[in-house]
Amino acid sequence: TLSVDNLKRKGQNLDPIWEHEYTSHILLHCSKSLEIWKAILGSSVETYAVIFVADSVEDWLRLWLKAKSPNFGELWQMLPFAVCWLLWKTCNNLIFAQKDCTVERICNEIK
């Protein structure tokens, strides 16, 4: 990924196995991502729980599309992409510009 390439240019040596895990970690499994998913999904506990069994972002998206929409209509299908995009941007801002963001601010941007 581009971020992994940028990290390597900045002197970070990454294990090839870790590079694949990097994206899943950022978008699904790191503590801040989990906070954001929980805040966004709120009462949809079943959908949130699926994060813990998804091995990759691709698995998560497949499982997401099978999940029931809690009255969001078409927005339900776009929501994971919006969340992933904001998580990716937030991570890049933290790594490359040393700018951190609160969970509340990220959730507001997603909405």
Secondary structure, DSSP 8 states (H G I E B T S, - for coil): -HHHHHHHHTT----HHHHHHHHHIIIIISHHHHHHHHHHHTT-HHHHHHTTT-SSHHHHHHHHHHS--SS-THHHHHHHHHHHHHHHHHHHHHHHH-----HHHHHHHH-
